[in-house]
């Protein structure tokens, strides 16, 4: 009896082991190498997934609860295989569809997961180590933007600006939440909320690209410059802000370029440093050569973010003639124009594939030169009429300034006045520091205070009068003029309140701590108001 029982138990054990082996053999282990790039305000996770044999099916990655909402970009690139794509991002899951692939790269971008303390940025890294369908052998490498690392995740080995860990084989659906911190002082915390790119084709040799960036400083410190990675063959034509053009070697608002093996680096120094939460608008115009490939012309890097993280984007291709075909398929296409929405690759420096536009087009030479021909004819006719009029009347009549010139001239003057307002804010900051550090007498303070109040009263009045004249010339400017009045009045009040506060400190009515915190808040508000004024002026220019 006992012998038969042992035999039965042995047989059951053998069957169980056989089933377990069959199950294990049915789920082959995949290899996942994770490269995690910590950037200023966002984190890029690059998963290189290698299958033991050609795989077809789903890969569903489960993340720690509540973190998927921080994902704002995903992309799959096939390295060896037929097809792979992201099919859904929902709740705590990201699902991929794979067909006949041996190797793929899966990119995920998380944003807004940084906390600042002292001089360090603490960031959280949600990781899906293995999909729900298959176990995985996982290795992880963290790439920091600095060598000044305060703390790496537990179990990671740090070397220079990298930290590595090997997790071995993990079961299906495994996920983990890491945290790490590093110095934020060596990192640029500027991202682009909106990039508007226009690619103009007027001949077969080059494309003229105009990029307008709406940039925001999302970090804890002031930023005074930014770098763009343009195509190596690019030629910079113009760099400008809302208040005018930037020039090489200028004291305020300048740019420089330098060549590397892969890019043309464009460094732009702002007219005024931007604090956390403040934004700045930059326009960059540059030329790139058109590349002839087979029967098509190719614009290289047309969807590149040029080294800046981009959230929203619009790309417009304009042809001075007929646009026959264009790849990839645009969101909108007409006879001479095509539009793409949110097609810019925000991490182009890591994922430099599918960045080009290939197109067939024909140039209408008459269309290009027709405006010049019309202008020449108009000048000749106008000159003839003028000569005939002078001979007939025998007197010279003053030439009235064209309406467009008047409006443009007024806006140009307003932009100069806004630039002077920035200088007033800097004078207020400087005066506050001098009073705080006891480097100025009360008499000298009162003199500077009166001068600043006089200047801001004068500038505010000039801006209002000029904008009033503009709205009288063209009623369409009435609404933005009203908005501008309100912002100028707000700026005037903030400036005078700040000066009054500094005056209170000189007479010992408030303490140093209250002075410092309140002045910083008011100066930040003044710069935000000036930024809004810049936007209104930009809107007015668009209305010309």
SVG drawing of the C-alpha trace seen along z (x, -y; Angstrom):
<svg xmlns="http://www.w3.org/2000/svg" viewBox="-12 -126 46 128">
<polyline fill="none" stroke="black" stroke-width="0.4" points="0.0,0.0 2.7,-2.4 4.8,-1.4 1.9,-2.2 1.4,-5.6 5.1,-6.5 4.8,-5.5 1.7,-7.7 3.3,-10.7 6.5,-10.2 4.5,-10.1 2.5,-13.3 5.8,-15.1 7.3,-14.1 4.1,-15.3 4.2,-18.7 7.9,-19.2 7.3,-18.4 4.4,-20.9 6.6,-23.6 9.4,-22.9 6.9,-23.1 5.5,-26.4 9.1,-27.8 10.0,-26.7 6.9,-28.4 7.9,-31.8 11.4,-32.6 13.3,-35.3 13.8,-38.5 16.7,-40.9 16.0,-44.6 18.8,-47.1 17.5,-50.4 19.3,-53.7 17.8,-56.4 18.7,-60.0 18.0,-62.6 17.4,-66.0 16.4,-69.5 12.7,-68.9 12.1,-65.6 13.4,-62.0 14.0,-59.8 13.9,-56.0 15.3,-54.1 14.6,-50.4 16.5,-48.1 14.5,-44.9 16.1,-41.8 14.0,-38.6 15.6,-35.2 13.7,-34.5 11.4,-36.4 8.4,-37.6 4.8,-38.5 2.3,-39.6 1.7,-42.2 4.0,-43.7 2.2,-45.3 4.3,-47.3 2.8,-48.0 4.2,-51.0 3.9,-52.0 0.4,-53.3 -0.3,-56.9 2.9,-57.5 1.6,-56.9 -0.1,-60.3 3.4,-61.9 4.2,-60.3 3.9,-62.8 5.8,-61.0 6.2,-57.4 7.8,-55.9 8.9,-52.5 11.7,-52.1 12.2,-48.7 15.9,-47.7 15.5,-44.2 12.1,-43.2 8.9,-44.1 6.6,-46.3 6.1,-47.6 4.0,-50.4 2.5,-51.9 -1.3,-51.0 -2.5,-52.4 -1.4,-54.4 -4.0,-54.1 -4.1,-54.1 -1.0,-52.3 -0.3,-50.5 1.5,-51.1 0.8,-48.5 2.9,-47.7 2.0,-45.7 5.0,-43.8 5.1,-41.8 7.9,-39.5 10.7,-41.4 14.0,-40.3 15.0,-43.7 13.2,-47.0 13.8,-50.3 11.1,-51.7 11.3,-55.4 9.3,-56.8 9.5,-60.4 8.3,-61.4 8.0,-65.1 7.3,-67.1 8.7,-64.6 11.3,-66.8 11.5,-68.3 14.0,-70.9 15.7,-71.2 18.7,-73.2 20.9,-73.0 19.8,-69.5 17.0,-68.2 15.2,-65.0 13.7,-63.0 11.5,-59.8 12.0,-57.2 9.0,-54.8 10.3,-51.7 8.5,-48.7 11.2,-46.1 9.3,-43.3 6.1,-43.1 3.1,-41.2 3.6,-38.6 7.3,-37.6 10.0,-37.5 13.1,-39.6 16.8,-39.9 17.2,-43.5 20.2,-45.9 19.8,-49.6 22.2,-52.6 21.4,-56.1 22.9,-59.0 23.1,-62.1 23.5,-65.6 26.3,-66.3 29.0,-64.4 27.7,-66.2 25.4,-63.3 24.0,-63.6 22.5,-60.1 22.0,-57.2 19.3,-54.6 20.0,-51.7 22.1,-49.0 23.5,-51.2 27.3,-51.6 28.3,-55.2 31.1,-56.1 31.5,-59.7 28.1,-60.8 26.7,-57.3 25.2,-54.7 24.5,-51.1 22.6,-48.1 21.9,-44.5 18.6,-43.1 19.0,-39.7 15.9,-37.8 12.7,-39.3 9.2,-37.8 6.4,-39.1 4.9,-42.5 7.6,-43.5 7.9,-47.3 9.8,-49.5 10.0,-53.2 13.5,-54.6 14.6,-58.0 17.9,-59.9 19.2,-63.4 21.8,-65.5 23.0,-69.2 20.6,-71.3 23.2,-74.2 24.9,-72.5 21.7,-71.9 19.6,-74.1 15.9,-73.9 14.4,-75.5 11.8,-73.6 9.8,-74.6 6.0,-74.5 5.4,-75.4 7.6,-75.3 6.3,-76.9 8.5,-75.9 8.1,-77.2 10.2,-75.6 10.2,-77.8 11.4,-76.4 12.0,-79.1 14.7,-77.3 16.2,-73.8 19.4,-74.4 18.3,-75.3 15.5,-75.5 15.0,-78.5 13.7,-77.5 12.1,-79.9 11.7,-78.5 9.7,-80.4 10.2,-78.9 8.0,-79.7 10.5,-78.8 9.8,-78.5 12.2,-78.2 10.8,-75.4 13.7,-75.3 14.5,-77.0 17.3,-79.3 17.6,-82.1 18.7,-81.2 20.7,-83.6 21.3,-81.5 20.3,-78.4 21.9,-76.2 20.4,-74.8 21.9,-72.0 21.3,-72.9 22.2,-70.7 25.9,-70.8 25.4,-72.3 23.1,-75.1 23.8,-78.8 22.3,-81.1 20.6,-84.1 18.8,-85.8 18.2,-85.5 15.5,-87.7 13.3,-88.1 10.0,-90.0 11.9,-93.3 14.2,-93.0 17.1,-91.2 20.1,-89.6 23.6,-90.3 27.0,-88.6 29.1,-90.2 26.3,-92.5 26.2,-93.4 22.6,-92.4 20.9,-89.9 23.7,-88.2 24.5,-84.8 27.5,-82.8 28.0,-79.6 30.6,-76.8 31.0,-73.6 31.2,-70.1 31.5,-66.8 27.7,-66.4 26.0,-69.8 26.3,-73.5 25.9,-74.8 24.0,-78.0 24.3,-79.7 21.8,-82.5 22.3,-84.8 19.1,-86.5 18.7,-90.2 17.5,-89.6 17.9,-86.5 14.6,-84.5 13.6,-83.3 11.6,-80.1 8.2,-80.3 9.1,-83.0 9.0,-82.6 10.8,-84.0 10.0,-83.9 12.9,-83.4 12.9,-83.3 15.7,-81.6 16.1,-81.8 18.6,-79.5 19.3,-77.9 20.0,-74.2 21.0,-72.7 18.4,-70.5 19.7,-67.0 18.7,-65.3 17.9,-61.6 16.6,-59.7 13.8,-61.9 13.0,-63.7 14.5,-66.6 15.1,-65.9 15.1,-68.4 17.3,-66.8 16.3,-67.2 13.0,-68.8 11.4,-67.2 14.3,-67.7 13.8,-69.6 17.3,-71.0 18.4,-69.9 15.4,-71.5 12.6,-69.4 9.4,-70.3 5.9,-69.6 3.7,-71.0 4.7,-71.8 3.6,-72.8 5.6,-72.4 4.6,-74.2 6.2,-73.5 5.7,-76.3 6.7,-76.0 6.9,-79.0 5.2,-76.9 3.6,-73.5 4.0,-70.8 3.5,-67.5 4.2,-64.8 5.5,-64.9 6.5,-62.3 5.6,-61.5 1.9,-62.1 1.0,-65.6 -2.0,-66.5 -3.0,-69.1 -1.9,-69.6 -2.8,-72.1 -1.2,-73.0 1.8,-74.8 1.6,-74.1 1.7,-71.2 1.2,-71.2 2.2,-68.7 1.0,-68.9 3.0,-67.6 5.4,-65.8 8.6,-67.3 10.6,-64.6 11.3,-66.1 14.3,-63.9 15.9,-64.0 19.5,-63.9 18.7,-60.4 16.2,-59.2 17.5,-60.6 15.3,-58.5 12.4,-59.7 13.4,-63.3 13.5,-64.1 10.9,-65.4 11.2,-64.1 9.2,-65.9 8.7,-66.6 8.0,-70.2 8.3,-72.6 9.2,-76.3 7.1,-79.0 9.7,-81.5 7.1,-84.0 5.5,-83.9 8.9,-84.6 9.8,-87.6 6.3,-88.9 6.3,-91.2 9.6,-92.8 8.3,-93.3 5.1,-94.9 7.1,-97.1 9.4,-98.2 6.4,-99.1 4.7,-100.8 7.7,-102.9 8.1,-103.9 4.4,-104.8 4.4,-106.7 7.5,-108.6 5.9,-109.6 2.8,-110.8 4.8,-112.7 6.9,-114.5 3.7,-115.3 2.0,-116.6 5.0,-118.9 5.1,-120.3 1.4,-120.9 1.1,-122.4 4.5,-124.0 4.7,-123.2 6.0,-120.3 3.5,-118.6 4.7,-116.9 4.6,-113.1 2.3,-111.6 3.8,-108.7 2.1,-105.4 -0.2,-104.0 1.8,-100.8 5.0,-102.8 3.3,-104.8 2.0,-101.8 5.3,-99.9 7.2,-103.0 5.0,-103.4 5.4,-99.7 9.1,-100.0 9.1,-102.9 7.0,-101.0 9.4,-98.1 12.3,-100.4 10.3,-101.8 9.5,-98.3 13.3,-97.6 13.8,-100.7 11.2,-99.4 13.4,-96.2 16.3,-98.5 14.1,-100.3 13.4,-96.9 17.1,-96.1 17.8,-99.5 15.2,-98.7 16.9,-95.4 20.3,-97.0 19.0,-99.7 17.4,-97.1 20.7,-95.2 22.6,-98.4 20.1,-99.3 20.1,-95.8 24.0,-95.7 24.1,-99.2 26.2,-100.5 24.2,-103.7 23.3,-106.6 19.6,-107.6 20.1,-110.9 21.6,-109.0 18.8,-106.5 16.1,-109.3 17.8,-110.8 17.9,-107.5 14.3,-106.7 13.0,-110.0 14.9,-109.4 13.4,-105.9 9.9,-107.2 10.3,-110.0 11.6,-107.6 8.8,-105.0 6.1,-107.7 7.6,-109.1 7.9,-105.7 4.5,-104.6 2.9,-107.8 4.9,-107.5 3.8,-103.9 0.1,-104.8 0.2,-107.8 1.9,-105.8 -0.5,-102.9 -3.4,-105.3 -2.1,-106.9 -1.9,-103.4 -5.5,-102.5 -6.6,-105.8 -4.8,-105.0 -6.3,-101.5 -9.3,-100.5 -8.3,-96.8 -5.6,-97.7 -8.2,-99.0 -8.5,-95.7 -4.8,-94.9 -4.2,-98.6 -6.7,-98.3 -4.8,-95.2 -1.5,-97.0 -2.9,-100.0 -3.8,-97.6 -0.4,-95.9 1.5,-99.2 -0.6,-100.5 0.1,-97.2 3.8,-97.6 3.8,-101.2 2.0,-100.3 4.4,-97.3 7.4,-99.5 6.2,-102.3 5.1,-99.8 8.6,-98.2 10.3,-101.6 8.0,-102.5 8.9,-99.2 12.6,-99.9 12.0,-103.4 10.3,-101.8 13.3,-99.7 15.6,-102.8 13.5,-104.3 13.5,-101.0 9.7,-100.4 10.2,-96.9 12.9,-94.2 15.5,-92.9 13.8,-89.5 10.5,-91.1 12.3,-93.5 14.2,-90.7 11.3,-88.3 8.8,-91.0 11.2,-92.7 12.0,-89.4 8.3,-88.6 7.5,-92.1 10.5,-92.0 9.4,-88.6 5.8,-89.9 7.2,-92.9 9.2,-90.7 6.1,-88.5 4.1,-91.7 6.8,-92.8 6.7,-89.3 3.0,-89.7 3.6,-93.2 6.1,-91.6 3.4,-89.1 0.9,-91.9 3.4,-93.8 4.1,-90.6 0.4,-90.1 0.2,-93.7 3.0,-93.1 1.2,-90.1 -1.8,-92.4 0.2,-94.6"/>
</svg>
